[in-house]
Amino acid sequence: MKNNLLLDITVDKTIKKVFVNREFAAERNLVWDVTTKQEILGQWWAPKPWISRTKYTDFKVGGRRFYAMCGPDREEHLAVQDFTAISPKTNLKIKEISFQG
């Protein structure tokens, strides 16, 4: 496996967007599953001790995922992900909007 993995984060303040490109030292099928399967995604999407709870997912281009980041003191921050491009097991583009709650 490759030791020097890509992590590229670009911030464009003029359009208020952050772009993230990342490589993982794992099999492609596993990376796809942990990124797209609701029952697995909730286990790692939030930083510990927080958890991610999916409220609704329609996994298709133009579809959305509504979820909450839930903290240990019952904090809840809502977010929406819009799926803008999906190429199974090779590429996933998401536009995310987070709300303070």
WOUR-V97318 format. One record per backbone hydrogen bond with DSSP energy under -1.0 kcal/mol. CO is the residue of the C=O (numbers start at 1). NH is the residue of the N-H. If there is no record, write none. Layout:
co:CO nh:NH
co:CO nh:NH
//
This chain:
co:3 nh:5
co:6 nh:23
co:8 nh:21
co:10 nh:19
co:12 nh:17
co:17 nh:12
co:19 nh:10
co:21 nh:8
co:24 nh:26
co:27 nh:31
co:28 nh:32
co:29 nh:33
co:30 nh:34
co:31 nh:35
co:32 nh:36
co:33 nh:37
co:37 nh:40
co:37 nh:41
co:38 nh:42
co:40 nh:43
co:41 nh:44
co:41 nh:45
co:42 nh:52
co:47 nh:50
co:51 nh:70
co:53 nh:68
co:56 nh:66
co:58 nh:60
co:60 nh:63
co:63 nh:83
co:64 nh:58
co:65 nh:81
co:66 nh:55
co:66 nh:56
co:67 nh:79
co:68 nh:53
co:69 nh:77
co:70 nh:51
co:71 nh:74
co:75 nh:71
co:77 nh:69
co:78 nh:99
co:79 nh:67
co:80 nh:97
co:81 nh:65
co:82 nh:95
co:83 nh:62
co:85 nh:93
co:87 nh:90
co:87 nh:91
co:91 nh:87
co:93 nh:84
co:93 nh:85
co:95 nh:82
co:97 nh:80
//
